[in-house]
């Protein structure tokens, strides 16, 4: 397996070196229509007020979910002409044979020459997912766990199965400061976990059969209800954004800082405060081959006071677009505090720009009651292929293979770039 991974990386790097220097010229519509035209993407204008839609059917299988059928839709629109950025919405819905429902909508909207920036993350899940405890818990009996889009197909030794429902509503509104790239804003954040069924919990009086799960120990130790809890907050936001494109960035940076205050408004909630940062930097390596890019992503989530409910704690794969932690199943690493860093090399594969590739490495650190944030690191690595769906909006279909250091690996199929 190791030799296979090395050979794949070498092949992709050779393709990157030999790819032509011309800009994007061909997308899926051109390929299906047999187009042989060579046109500079910079001359392909997005029409104000027009919707650009890309659809990706989703078919998957996993023992925890059964067969899953659904679709992902990328919607792009330019609301105002001139200097206003392209706005984007990414929507997906999946239904499974185990009666699970997963509906996600994420939006990024720019209005009035970028004076206003609106970002939304709305979700409703009837869900099944194992948890693995807090911090960087490892197992001596590592195995080749396999996942498809974070759906596991084998049971990890540390996994504790759970069923739960989840409602998330995040909405941020920011205002640009003059002609600078800086924004200040406010947001609301609602996390509601309910109908929690801790499947491996056994509170039998017989000590030989009794088993307290990580979720149960954390929740009872902090006086949380073990079947439902809610975290409602107000966010104070500061953003700096110089990216040339929000869907598929070639150059620029993003820095987002937010302070979240969660008051104890309801019976099953507690007061807490939480700090989050998200930093991304895109370095173009060649003027001629302008899609040869080094992309960097760093994000951190820190509990600064009070207690956060177990399932609301930061975890890989639970970021806004469920893209962190390639190589690990969603929720494999969870912590009271969590730090995530990733570097990705992006490069052209075909001269037409229809195909491109990536190679990436990521590192995750997480803390628990007994483990400090910097006590260890979990590494993930992998490679991927991109197919250009629409050159006007730069929307790609992404196919990645990721490997985790605990022997796990996964296949990830999405619309739009990882970050």
C-alpha positions as CSV (number, residue, x, y, z in Angstrom):
1,X,0.0,0.0,0.0
2,X,2.8,2.4,0.8
3,X,4.6,1.8,-2.5
4,X,1.3,2.3,-4.3
5,X,0.8,5.7,-2.6
6,X,4.3,6.9,-3.4
7,X,3.9,5.8,-7.1
8,X,0.6,7.7,-7.4
9,X,2.1,10.9,-6.0
10,X,5.1,10.6,-8.5
11,X,2.7,10.1,-11.4
12,X,0.6,13.2,-10.4
13,X,3.7,15.4,-10.0
14,X,5.0,14.3,-13.5
15,X,1.6,15.3,-14.9
16,X,1.8,18.6,-13.1
17,X,5.2,19.3,-14.6
18,X,4.1,18.5,-18.1
19,X,0.8,20.3,-18.1
20,X,0.5,23.2,-20.4
21,X,0.8,26.8,-19.4
22,X,-2.5,28.0,-20.9
23,X,-5.4,29.1,-18.6
24,X,-8.5,27.2,-18.0
25,X,-10.2,26.4,-21.3
26,X,-12.4,23.4,-21.0
27,X,-15.1,22.3,-18.5
28,X,-17.6,19.5,-18.5
29,X,-20.0,21.2,-20.8
30,X,-17.2,21.6,-23.4
31,X,-16.2,18.0,-23.0
32,X,-19.7,16.6,-23.4
33,X,-20.3,18.9,-26.4
34,X,-17.0,18.0,-28.0
35,X,-15.7,21.6,-27.9
36,X,-12.1,22.0,-29.0
37,X,-12.0,25.8,-28.5
38,X,-9.3,27.3,-26.4
39,X,-10.6,30.3,-24.5
40,X,-9.1,32.2,-21.5
41,X,-11.4,31.8,-18.5
42,X,-10.8,35.4,-17.6
43,X,-12.8,36.4,-20.7
44,X,-15.7,34.2,-19.7
45,X,-17.9,36.6,-17.7
46,X,-20.5,35.7,-15.1
47,X,-23.8,37.4,-15.9
48,X,-25.3,39.5,-13.0
49,X,-28.5,38.0,-11.7
50,X,-28.1,34.6,-13.4
51,X,-28.0,31.4,-11.4
52,X,-25.2,28.9,-12.2
53,X,-26.2,25.4,-11.0
54,X,-24.0,22.3,-10.7
55,X,-25.5,19.0,-9.7
56,X,-23.7,15.9,-8.3
57,X,-25.7,12.7,-7.6
58,X,-24.6,10.9,-4.5
59,X,-24.8,7.1,-4.0
60,X,-23.0,5.5,-1.1
61,X,-23.1,2.5,1.3
62,X,-21.9,1.9,4.9
63,X,-23.1,-0.6,7.5
64,X,-24.0,2.2,9.9
65,X,-26.1,3.9,7.3
66,X,-27.1,1.3,4.8
67,X,-27.5,2.5,1.2
68,X,-27.6,6.3,0.9
69,X,-29.1,8.2,-2.0
70,X,-29.0,11.9,-2.5
71,X,-27.5,14.9,-4.3
72,X,-25.2,17.9,-3.9
73,X,-26.0,21.2,-5.6
74,X,-23.7,24.1,-6.0
75,X,-25.5,27.4,-6.8
76,X,-23.5,30.5,-7.7
77,X,-24.9,33.9,-8.4
78,X,-23.6,37.5,-8.9
79,X,-26.1,39.7,-7.2
80,X,-24.5,43.0,-8.1
81,X,-22.2,43.9,-11.0
82,X,-19.0,45.8,-10.7
83,X,-16.7,44.9,-7.8
84,X,-19.1,42.5,-6.0
85,X,-17.8,39.0,-5.4
86,X,-19.6,35.9,-6.6
87,X,-22.0,34.4,-4.1
88,X,-22.2,30.7,-3.4
89,X,-24.6,28.2,-1.9
90,X,-23.8,24.5,-1.4
91,X,-26.8,22.2,-0.6
92,X,-26.9,18.5,-0.1
93,X,-29.5,16.0,1.0
94,X,-29.1,12.3,1.7
95,X,-31.6,9.6,2.7
96,X,-30.6,6.1,3.8
97,X,-32.2,2.7,4.1
98,X,-31.8,3.0,7.9
99,X,-34.2,5.9,7.9
100,X,-31.5,8.6,8.3
101,X,-32.0,12.1,6.9
102,X,-29.1,14.5,6.3
103,X,-29.9,18.0,5.0
104,X,-27.2,20.7,4.8
105,X,-27.2,24.2,3.4
106,X,-24.1,26.5,3.4
107,X,-24.2,30.0,2.0
108,X,-21.7,32.8,1.3
109,X,-23.4,35.9,0.0
110,X,-21.8,39.3,-1.1
111,X,-24.0,42.4,-1.7
112,X,-23.5,46.0,-2.8
113,X,-19.9,45.9,-3.9
114,X,-19.0,43.6,-1.1
115,X,-20.2,46.0,1.6
116,X,-22.2,43.2,3.2
117,X,-21.1,39.6,3.7
118,X,-23.6,37.0,4.9
119,X,-22.6,33.4,5.8
120,X,-24.9,30.6,6.8
121,X,-24.6,27.0,7.9
122,X,-27.9,25.3,8.4
123,X,-28.3,21.5,9.1
124,X,-30.8,18.9,10.1
125,X,-29.6,15.4,10.8
126,X,-31.3,12.2,11.9
127,X,-28.0,10.5,12.4
128,X,-25.9,7.6,13.5
129,X,-22.2,8.0,14.3
130,X,-19.7,6.5,16.7
131,X,-17.7,8.7,19.0
132,X,-14.1,7.9,20.1
133,X,-13.6,9.9,23.3
134,X,-11.8,13.2,23.7
135,X,-8.2,14.1,22.8
136,X,-5.9,12.0,20.7
137,X,-7.0,8.6,21.9
138,X,-5.1,5.8,20.1
139,X,-5.4,2.0,20.0
140,X,-2.7,-0.6,19.9
141,X,-5.0,-2.7,17.7
142,X,-5.1,-0.3,14.8
143,X,-6.8,-1.5,11.6
144,X,-7.6,-0.5,8.1
145,X,-10.8,1.4,8.8
146,X,-12.4,2.5,5.5
147,X,-14.8,5.4,5.0
148,X,-16.7,7.0,2.0
149,X,-17.6,10.6,2.6
150,X,-17.1,10.0,6.4
151,X,-19.4,7.0,6.4
152,X,-17.6,4.1,8.2
153,X,-17.5,0.6,6.8
154,X,-15.7,-1.1,9.6
155,X,-15.7,-0.7,13.4
156,X,-12.8,0.9,15.1
157,X,-11.7,-0.6,18.5
158,X,-12.4,2.8,20.2
159,X,-15.7,3.5,18.5
160,X,-18.8,3.8,20.7
161,X,-22.0,3.8,18.6
162,X,-24.6,6.5,19.1
163,X,-27.8,7.7,17.5
164,X,-28.8,11.3,17.7
165,X,-30.7,14.1,16.0
166,X,-29.1,17.5,15.4
167,X,-30.3,20.9,14.4
168,X,-27.8,23.6,13.6
169,X,-28.6,27.2,12.6
170,X,-25.6,29.6,12.2
171,X,-26.0,32.9,10.4
172,X,-23.4,35.7,10.3
173,X,-23.8,39.2,9.0
174,X,-20.7,41.4,8.5
175,X,-20.1,44.9,7.2
176,X,-17.1,46.0,5.2
177,X,-15.0,48.8,6.7
178,X,-14.6,51.4,4.0
179,X,-12.4,50.3,1.1
180,X,-10.4,47.9,3.2
181,X,-10.6,44.1,3.1
182,X,-11.8,44.1,6.7
183,X,-15.3,43.2,8.0
184,X,-16.9,43.4,11.4
185,X,-20.1,41.7,12.2
186,X,-22.5,39.7,14.5
187,X,-23.9,36.2,14.3
188,X,-26.2,33.8,16.0
189,X,-25.4,30.1,16.6
190,X,-27.8,27.4,17.6
191,X,-26.7,23.8,18.3
192,X,-29.5,21.5,19.4
193,X,-28.7,17.8,20.0
194,X,-31.7,15.7,20.9
195,X,-33.0,12.1,21.0
196,X,-29.5,11.0,21.9
197,X,-29.3,7.2,22.2
198,X,-25.9,6.0,23.6
199,X,-26.1,2.5,22.3
200,X,-23.2,1.0,24.2
201,X,-24.1,2.5,27.6
202,X,-25.0,-0.1,30.2
203,X,-25.8,1.1,33.7
204,X,-26.6,-2.4,35.0
205,X,-26.1,-2.8,38.8
206,X,-24.0,-5.9,37.9
207,X,-20.5,-4.5,37.8
208,X,-19.3,-7.1,35.3
209,X,-21.8,-5.8,32.7
210,X,-21.7,-2.1,33.5
211,X,-20.2,0.1,30.9
212,X,-20.0,3.9,31.0
213,X,-19.3,5.5,27.6
214,X,-17.1,8.5,27.1
215,X,-20.2,10.6,26.3
216,X,-21.9,9.5,29.5
217,X,-18.9,10.2,31.7
218,X,-18.3,13.6,30.2
219,X,-22.0,14.6,30.4
220,X,-22.7,13.5,33.9
221,X,-19.4,14.9,35.2
222,X,-20.5,18.3,33.9
223,X,-24.2,18.1,34.8
224,X,-25.5,17.8,31.2
225,X,-28.6,15.9,30.4
226,X,-27.4,12.7,28.5
227,X,-30.4,12.6,26.1
228,X,-30.6,16.2,24.9
229,X,-28.9,19.6,25.2
230,X,-28.7,22.9,23.5
231,X,-26.1,25.6,23.0
232,X,-27.3,29.0,21.9
233,X,-24.8,31.8,21.3
234,X,-24.1,35.3,20.0
235,X,-21.0,35.7,17.9
236,X,-18.7,38.7,17.5
237,X,-16.9,38.5,14.2
238,X,-13.8,40.1,12.5
239,X,-12.8,39.1,8.9
240,X,-10.0,40.0,6.5
241,X,-10.5,38.6,3.0
242,X,-8.4,39.3,-0.1
243,X,-9.2,36.0,-2.0
244,X,-9.7,36.5,-5.7
245,X,-12.5,33.9,-5.7
246,X,-14.4,32.3,-2.8
247,X,-15.2,28.9,-4.5
248,X,-11.8,28.1,-6.0
249,X,-9.1,30.5,-4.9
250,X,-5.8,31.1,-6.8
251,X,-4.4,33.9,-4.6
252,X,-5.1,35.9,-1.5
253,X,-5.9,35.1,2.1
254,X,-8.8,34.8,4.5
255,X,-8.6,35.4,8.3
256,X,-11.7,35.0,10.4
257,X,-11.9,35.5,14.2
258,X,-15.0,34.9,16.2
259,X,-15.9,35.1,19.9
260,X,-19.0,33.2,20.9
261,X,-20.9,33.8,24.1
262,X,-23.4,31.1,25.1
263,X,-25.8,32.1,27.8
264,X,-27.7,29.5,29.9
265,X,-31.1,30.2,28.4
266,X,-32.8,26.8,28.6
267,X,-33.0,24.0,31.1
268,X,-30.5,21.8,29.3
269,X,-27.9,24.5,28.5
270,X,-25.0,26.0,30.4
271,X,-23.1,29.3,30.1
272,X,-19.8,29.2,28.2
273,X,-17.5,31.2,25.9
274,X,-15.7,30.0,22.9
275,X,-13.0,31.4,20.5
276,X,-12.5,30.3,16.9
277,X,-10.1,31.3,14.2
278,X,-9.9,30.3,10.5
279,X,-6.9,31.3,8.4
280,X,-6.3,30.4,4.8
281,X,-3.5,31.5,2.5
282,X,-3.1,30.8,-1.2
283,X,0.3,31.1,-2.9
284,X,0.5,31.0,-6.7
285,X,3.8,29.3,-7.7
286,X,3.9,30.2,-11.4
287,X,2.8,33.1,-13.5
288,X,2.4,30.9,-16.5
289,X,0.8,27.8,-14.9
290,X,-1.4,29.9,-12.7
291,X,-3.2,26.9,-11.1
292,X,0.0,25.7,-9.5
293,X,-0.8,26.7,-6.0
294,X,0.3,26.0,-2.4
295,X,-2.8,26.4,-0.2
296,X,-2.6,26.6,3.6
297,X,-5.4,26.2,6.1
298,X,-5.3,26.6,9.9
299,X,-8.3,26.6,12.2
300,X,-8.5,26.5,16.0
301,X,-11.4,26.1,18.4
302,X,-10.9,26.9,22.1
303,X,-13.3,26.7,25.1
304,X,-12.4,29.7,27.2
305,X,-14.9,29.4,30.0
306,X,-17.8,27.1,31.1
307,X,-18.6,23.8,29.6
308,X,-19.7,22.8,26.0
309,X,-21.9,19.7,25.6
310,X,-20.0,16.6,24.3
311,X,-21.5,16.4,20.8
312,X,-21.1,20.2,20.3
313,X,-17.3,20.1,21.1
314,X,-15.1,20.7,18.0
315,X,-14.2,17.6,16.0
316,X,-12.7,16.9,12.6
317,X,-15.2,16.6,9.9
318,X,-17.7,18.9,11.7
319,X,-16.4,22.2,10.3
320,X,-18.7,24.3,8.1
321,X,-18.2,22.2,5.0
322,X,-17.3,18.9,6.7
323,X,-13.9,18.9,4.9
324,X,-11.3,18.7,7.7
325,X,-9.5,15.6,8.7
326,X,-9.2,13.7,5.4
327,X,-7.9,10.3,6.2
328,X,-10.1,9.9,9.3
329,X,-13.8,9.2,9.8
330,X,-15.9,12.2,10.8
331,X,-15.7,12.8,14.6
332,X,-12.7,10.5,15.0
333,X,-10.8,13.3,16.9
334,X,-12.8,15.5,19.2
335,X,-11.6,17.8,22.0
336,X,-12.3,20.5,24.5
337,X,-9.9,22.5,22.4
338,X,-8.9,21.5,18.9
339,X,-6.2,22.8,16.5
340,X,-6.2,21.8,12.8
341,X,-3.6,22.6,10.1
342,X,-3.4,21.5,6.5
343,X,-1.2,22.2,3.4
344,X,-2.4,21.3,-0.1
345,X,-0.4,21.4,-3.4
346,X,-2.7,22.1,-6.3
347,X,-1.6,21.6,-9.9
348,X,-2.9,21.2,-13.5
349,X,-3.0,17.7,-15.0
350,X,-4.4,18.3,-18.5
351,X,-3.5,21.1,-20.9
352,X,-7.1,22.1,-21.3
353,X,-7.6,22.6,-17.6
354,X,-10.3,20.0,-17.4
355,X,-8.4,17.8,-15.0
356,X,-6.2,18.9,-12.1
357,X,-4.7,17.2,-9.0
358,X,-3.9,17.8,-5.4
359,X,-1.5,16.3,-2.8
360,X,-2.2,17.2,0.9
361,X,-1.1,16.6,4.5
362,X,-2.9,17.6,7.6
363,X,-2.3,17.6,11.3
364,X,-4.8,17.6,14.2
365,X,-4.2,18.3,17.9
366,X,-7.0,18.0,20.6
367,X,-7.2,18.2,24.3
368,X,-9.2,16.4,27.0
369,X,-9.3,16.5,30.8
370,X,-6.1,14.4,30.9
371,X,-4.4,15.5,27.8
372,X,-3.1,18.9,26.8
373,X,-3.5,20.4,23.4
374,X,0.1,20.0,22.3
375,X,0.8,16.6,23.8
376,X,0.5,14.8,20.5
377,X,-0.5,15.1,16.8
378,X,-2.5,13.0,14.4
379,X,-1.4,13.2,10.8
380,X,-3.3,12.6,7.6
381,X,-2.2,12.6,4.0
382,X,-3.5,11.8,0.6
383,X,-3.9,12.7,-3.1
384,X,-6.9,13.8,-5.2
385,X,-8.2,14.5,-8.7
386,X,-10.3,17.5,-9.8
387,X,-12.7,17.8,-12.8
388,X,-13.8,21.2,-13.8
389,X,-17.6,21.4,-14.0
390,X,-18.1,25.1,-14.8
391,X,-15.2,27.4,-15.8
392,X,-17.4,30.5,-15.3
393,X,-17.7,29.7,-11.5
394,X,-14.6,27.5,-11.1
395,X,-16.7,24.7,-9.6
396,X,-14.8,21.4,-9.5
397,X,-15.9,17.9,-8.6
398,X,-13.3,16.7,-6.1
399,X,-12.3,13.1,-5.6
400,X,-9.7,12.4,-2.8
401,X,-8.1,9.4,-1.1
402,X,-6.9,10.2,2.4
403,X,-4.9,8.1,4.9
404,X,-4.7,8.4,8.7
405,X,-1.8,7.4,10.9
406,X,-4.1,5.0,12.8
407,X,-4.5,2.8,9.7
408,X,-7.8,4.3,8.6
409,X,-8.4,5.6,5.1
410,X,-11.2,7.1,3.2
411,X,-12.6,8.2,-0.2
412,X,-14.1,11.7,-0.4
413,X,-16.3,12.9,-3.3
414,X,-17.6,16.5,-3.1
415,X,-18.5,19.6,-5.1
416,X,-16.1,22.7,-4.7
417,X,-12.6,22.7,-3.3
418,X,-11.8,21.4,0.2
419,X,-11.0,24.9,1.3
